[in-house]
Amino acid sequence: MPSIVIQLAGLFVLFTGLGLGYWYFVRPHANLTVAGRGLLALLILTMMGGFIGSIGWWLDVPEAFSWDLPALASRMLGAAAVAFGFLNLAALRQPVAERVRLALILLWVYLTPLAVAIVLFHLDRFNPGAPITYAFFIIVLGMIIPCSVYLLRQPVIIPLSEHQPTSPAMKIWLGLVGGLMGLWGI
């Protein structure tokens, strides 16, 4: 199958996910400002990009990235993408300021140095004939710029007074998962 077909299919899935995400996560908040809607849209884009991109990156599909990655780098990129997908899903399910800010900080800290390093040290690796090259730069800049703005002035989506506290069972579960991941990391 030609690479352009795979990339167009991925774009279709991305736009479908953005539309469904908007319907599910943004539409219920009728009193949102334009900035608030844009912030949630950025989180939806990050979530969908993470979930969709992780498949191609994990499987090391050549059309999924702008240059051929070593297998381990491709797997690491896929794992990071899944983590961003779940992080943003959690932030979207209860978009209180603290969760949203954490998602924004992690997105900025991940993408900004990556974009700078790519431009300074790896620009020669990009294939100017591949559509994914231009899509990559458009999406990365389209995420870094609003992320920077929202970090400077973050709109409130749900006031902290409406925040539902985490259940004791969920706290225990997260503690166990965090402990296991910490041990695994060591």
KESE-923163 format. One record per residue (C-alpha): residue number from 0; x, y, z. Coordinates in nm, 4 decimals. Each point is the difference from the previous one (the first is absolute). Layout:
<sites>
{n:NUM; px:X; py:Y; pz:Z} $
...
</sites>
This chain:
<sites>
{n:0; px:0.0000; py:0.0000; pz:0.0000} $
{n:1; px:0.1447; py:0.3429; pz:-0.0895} $
{n:2; px:0.1248; py:0.2029; pz:0.2963} $
{n:3; px:-0.2266; py:0.2929; pz:-0.0846} $
{n:4; px:-0.3050; py:-0.2258; pz:0.0451} $
{n:5; px:0.1216; py:-0.1062; pz:0.3449} $
{n:6; px:0.0661; py:0.3613; pz:0.0966} $
{n:7; px:-0.3395; py:0.1170; pz:-0.1283} $
{n:8; px:-0.1683; py:-0.2808; pz:0.1938} $
{n:9; px:0.1847; py:0.1130; pz:0.3139} $
{n:10; px:-0.1084; py:0.3586; pz:-0.0644} $
{n:11; px:-0.3608; py:-0.1134; pz:-0.0402} $
{n:12; px:0.0150; py:-0.1927; pz:0.3300} $
{n:13; px:0.1575; py:0.3054; pz:0.1676} $
{n:14; px:-0.2741; py:0.2367; pz:-0.1223} $
{n:15; px:-0.2699; py:-0.2503; pz:0.0952} $
{n:16; px:0.1523; py:-0.0309; pz:0.3473} $
{n:17; px:0.0225; py:0.3782; pz:0.0326} $
{n:18; px:-0.3672; py:0.0337; pz:-0.0912} $
{n:19; px:-0.1105; py:-0.2724; pz:0.2408} $
{n:20; px:0.2276; py:0.1395; pz:0.2707} $
{n:21; px:-0.1468; py:0.3456; pz:-0.0457} $
{n:22; px:-0.3525; py:-0.1411; pz:0.0183} $
{n:23; px:0.0768; py:-0.2013; pz:0.3140} $
{n:24; px:0.2398; py:0.2272; pz:0.1929} $
{n:25; px:-0.0703; py:0.3589; pz:-0.1115} $
{n:26; px:-0.3680; py:0.0146; pz:-0.0873} $
{n:27; px:-0.1224; py:-0.0802; pz:0.3554} $
{n:28; px:0.1772; py:0.3141; pz:0.1323} $
{n:29; px:-0.2463; py:0.2561; pz:-0.1372} $
{n:30; px:0.1519; py:0.2959; pz:0.1877} $
{n:31; px:0.3530; py:-0.0328; pz:-0.1422} $
{n:32; px:0.1801; py:0.2952; pz:-0.1529} $
{n:33; px:0.1692; py:-0.0285; pz:-0.3390} $
{n:34; px:0.3323; py:-0.0412; pz:0.1832} $
{n:35; px:-0.1476; py:-0.2797; pz:0.2117} $
{n:36; px:-0.1285; py:-0.1802; pz:-0.3082} $
{n:37; px:0.3396; py:0.0408; pz:-0.1669} $
{n:38; px:0.1761; py:-0.1396; pz:0.3055} $
{n:39; px:-0.2211; py:-0.3086; pz:0.0063} $
{n:40; px:0.0467; py:-0.0384; pz:-0.3770} $
{n:41; px:0.3794; py:0.0012; pz:0.0526} $
{n:42; px:-0.0348; py:-0.2733; pz:0.2623} $
{n:43; px:-0.2217; py:-0.2017; pz:-0.2362} $
{n:44; px:0.2544; py:0.0409; pz:-0.2822} $
{n:45; px:0.2786; py:-0.1175; pz:0.2310} $
{n:46; px:-0.2076; py:-0.2965; pz:0.1188} $
{n:47; px:-0.1015; py:-0.1087; pz:-0.3502} $
{n:48; px:0.3486; py:0.0570; pz:-0.1410} $
{n:49; px:0.1418; py:-0.2102; pz:0.2806} $
{n:50; px:-0.2378; py:-0.2887; pz:-0.0468} $
{n:51; px:0.0135; py:0.0016; pz:-0.3813} $
{n:52; px:0.3718; py:0.0732; pz:-0.0358} $
{n:53; px:0.0971; py:-0.2647; pz:0.2529} $
{n:54; px:-0.1225; py:-0.2784; pz:-0.2273} $
{n:55; px:0.2171; py:0.0947; pz:-0.2968} $
{n:56; px:0.2979; py:0.0906; pz:0.2148} $
{n:57; px:-0.0140; py:-0.3186; pz:0.2070} $
{n:58; px:-0.0296; py:-0.2135; pz:-0.3141} $
{n:59; px:0.2790; py:0.2042; pz:-0.1631} $
{n:60; px:-0.2072; py:0.0797; pz:-0.3087} $
{n:61; px:0.2241; py:0.2066; pz:-0.2317} $
{n:62; px:-0.2836; py:0.2408; pz:-0.0914} $
{n:63; px:-0.0643; py:0.0816; pz:0.3664} $
{n:64; px:0.3027; py:0.2231; pz:0.0546} $
{n:65; px:0.2029; py:0.2438; pz:-0.2054} $
{n:66; px:0.3118; py:-0.2158; pz:-0.0028} $
{n:67; px:0.0814; py:-0.3642; pz:0.0614} $
{n:68; px:0.0396; py:-0.0511; pz:0.3738} $
{n:69; px:0.1931; py:-0.2828; pz:0.1632} $
{n:70; px:-0.2412; py:-0.2605; pz:0.1395} $
{n:71; px:0.0642; py:0.0949; pz:0.3648} $
{n:72; px:-0.0513; py:0.3716; pz:-0.0676} $
{n:73; px:-0.3225; py:-0.0799; pz:-0.1823} $
{n:74; px:-0.1249; py:-0.2069; pz:0.2966} $
{n:75; px:0.0956; py:0.2755; pz:0.2453} $
{n:76; px:-0.1853; py:0.2567; pz:-0.2125} $
{n:77; px:-0.3034; py:-0.2297; pz:-0.0066} $
{n:78; px:0.0087; py:-0.0486; pz:0.3770} $
{n:79; px:0.0266; py:0.3751; pz:0.0588} $
{n:80; px:-0.2926; py:0.0560; pz:-0.2362} $
{n:81; px:-0.2214; py:-0.2442; pz:0.1919} $
{n:82; px:0.0971; py:0.1716; pz:0.3256} $
{n:83; px:-0.1004; py:0.3378; pz:-0.1470} $
{n:84; px:-0.3263; py:-0.1520; pz:-0.1202} $
{n:85; px:-0.0948; py:-0.1225; pz:0.3466} $
{n:86; px:0.1282; py:0.3151; pz:0.1737} $
{n:87; px:-0.2191; py:0.2199; pz:-0.2160} $
{n:88; px:-0.2964; py:-0.2346; pz:0.0322} $
{n:89; px:0.0266; py:0.0347; pz:0.3792} $
{n:90; px:0.0267; py:0.3783; pz:-0.0282} $
{n:91; px:-0.3007; py:0.0138; pz:-0.2334} $
{n:92; px:-0.2164; py:-0.2188; pz:0.2237} $
{n:93; px:0.0398; py:0.2482; pz:0.2880} $
{n:94; px:0.1566; py:0.3171; pz:-0.1401} $
{n:95; px:0.0819; py:0.1785; pz:0.3253} $
{n:96; px:0.2830; py:0.2515; pz:-0.0190} $
{n:97; px:0.2652; py:-0.2239; pz:0.1581} $
{n:98; px:-0.0541; py:-0.2942; pz:-0.2366} $
{n:99; px:-0.0179; py:0.2215; pz:-0.3065} $
{n:100; px:0.3138; py:0.1884; pz:0.1036} $
{n:101; px:0.1899; py:-0.3270; pz:0.0505} $
{n:102; px:-0.1004; py:-0.1143; pz:-0.3497} $
{n:103; px:0.1103; py:0.3358; pz:-0.1458} $
{n:104; px:0.3342; py:-0.0022; pz:0.1819} $
{n:105; px:0.0784; py:-0.3552; pz:-0.1108} $
{n:106; px:-0.0975; py:0.0763; pz:-0.3589} $
{n:107; px:0.2156; py:0.3144; pz:-0.0076} $
{n:108; px:0.2986; py:-0.1695; pz:0.1682} $
{n:109; px:-0.0220; py:-0.2899; pz:-0.2453} $
{n:110; px:-0.0622; py:0.1807; pz:-0.3289} $
{n:111; px:0.1993; py:0.3217; pz:0.0292} $
{n:112; px:0.3476; py:-0.1498; pz:0.0577} $
{n:113; px:-0.0808; py:-0.2694; pz:-0.2563} $
{n:114; px:-0.0898; py:0.2582; pz:-0.2649} $
{n:115; px:0.3075; py:0.2112; pz:0.0760} $
{n:116; px:0.2318; py:-0.3039; pz:-0.0098} $
{n:117; px:-0.1516; py:-0.1183; pz:-0.3277} $
{n:118; px:0.0449; py:0.3391; pz:-0.1649} $
{n:119; px:0.3550; py:0.0456; pz:0.1314} $
{n:120; px:0.1388; py:-0.3520; pz:-0.0386} $
{n:121; px:-0.2245; py:-0.2250; pz:-0.2107} $
{n:122; px:-0.1552; py:0.2097; pz:-0.2765} $
{n:123; px:0.2071; py:-0.1891; pz:-0.2557} $
{n:124; px:-0.1786; py:-0.3256; pz:0.0884} $
{n:125; px:-0.3406; py:0.1234; pz:-0.1162} $
{n:126; px:-0.1287; py:-0.1071; pz:-0.3387} $
{n:127; px:-0.1392; py:0.3123; pz:-0.1711} $
{n:128; px:-0.1968; py:-0.2225; pz:-0.2392} $
{n:129; px:-0.1982; py:-0.1693; pz:0.2777} $
{n:130; px:-0.3297; py:0.1634; pz:0.1021} $
{n:131; px:0.0560; py:-0.1114; pz:0.3617} $
{n:132; px:0.2955; py:0.2425; pz:0.0184} $
{n:133; px:-0.2196; py:0.3061; pz:-0.0476} $
{n:134; px:-0.2797; py:-0.1431; pz:0.2127} $
{n:135; px:0.2519; py:-0.0570; pz:0.2799} $
{n:136; px:0.1169; py:0.3615; pz:0.0071} $
{n:137; px:-0.3527; py:0.1403; pz:-0.0332} $
{n:138; px:-0.1315; py:-0.2146; pz:0.2850} $
{n:139; px:0.2995; py:0.0571; pz:0.2292} $
{n:140; px:-0.0059; py:0.3787; pz:-0.0460} $
{n:141; px:-0.3788; py:-0.0074; pz:0.0192} $
{n:142; px:0.0320; py:-0.1599; pz:0.3427} $
{n:143; px:0.3020; py:0.1871; pz:0.1428} $
{n:144; px:-0.1329; py:0.3503; pz:-0.0699} $
{n:145; px:-0.3437; py:-0.0364; pz:0.1655} $
{n:146; px:0.1510; py:-0.2098; pz:0.2785} $
{n:147; px:0.2383; py:0.2870; pz:0.0792} $
{n:148; px:-0.2873; py:0.2500; pz:-0.0013} $
{n:149; px:-0.2165; py:-0.2173; pz:0.2262} $
{n:150; px:0.2888; py:-0.0485; pz:0.2418} $
{n:151; px:0.0307; py:0.3776; pz:0.0306} $
{n:152; px:-0.3753; py:0.0544; pz:0.0354} $
{n:153; px:-0.1990; py:-0.3144; pz:0.0695} $
{n:154; px:-0.3786; py:0.0233; pz:-0.0260} $
{n:155; px:-0.2035; py:-0.1694; pz:0.2742} $
{n:156; px:-0.2059; py:-0.2910; pz:-0.1272} $
{n:157; px:-0.1386; py:-0.1428; pz:0.3250} $
{n:158; px:0.0418; py:0.1929; pz:0.3255} $
{n:159; px:0.1783; py:-0.1950; pz:0.2742} $
{n:160; px:-0.3179; py:0.0198; pz:0.2102} $
{n:161; px:-0.1737; py:-0.2329; pz:-0.2516} $
{n:162; px:0.2878; py:-0.2498; pz:-0.0024} $
{n:163; px:-0.0912; py:-0.3537; pz:0.1030} $
{n:164; px:0.2656; py:-0.1410; pz:0.2347} $
{n:165; px:0.1768; py:-0.3212; pz:-0.0955} $
{n:166; px:-0.1573; py:-0.3079; pz:0.1575} $
{n:167; px:0.2031; py:-0.1970; pz:0.2578} $
{n:168; px:-0.0029; py:-0.3063; pz:-0.2289} $
{n:169; px:0.1461; py:0.2059; pz:-0.2854} $
{n:170; px:0.2675; py:0.1450; pz:0.2304} $
{n:171; px:0.1038; py:-0.3528; pz:0.1010} $
{n:172; px:0.0012; py:-0.1159; pz:-0.3645} $
{n:173; px:0.2094; py:0.2973; pz:-0.1130} $
{n:174; px:0.2391; py:-0.0522; pz:0.2915} $
{n:175; px:0.0486; py:-0.3651; pz:-0.0964} $
{n:176; px:0.0496; py:0.0809; pz:-0.3685} $
{n:177; px:0.2388; py:0.2847; pz:0.0840} $
{n:178; px:0.1986; py:-0.2232; pz:0.2361} $
{n:179; px:0.0213; py:-0.2791; pz:-0.2568} $
{n:180; px:0.1104; py:0.2409; pz:-0.2736} $
{n:181; px:0.2579; py:0.1508; pz:0.2349} $
{n:182; px:0.1440; py:-0.3431; pz:0.0783} $
{n:183; px:-0.0043; py:-0.0914; pz:-0.3678} $
{n:184; px:0.1813; py:0.3245; pz:-0.0831} $
{n:185; px:0.2713; py:-0.0766; pz:0.2534} $
</sites>
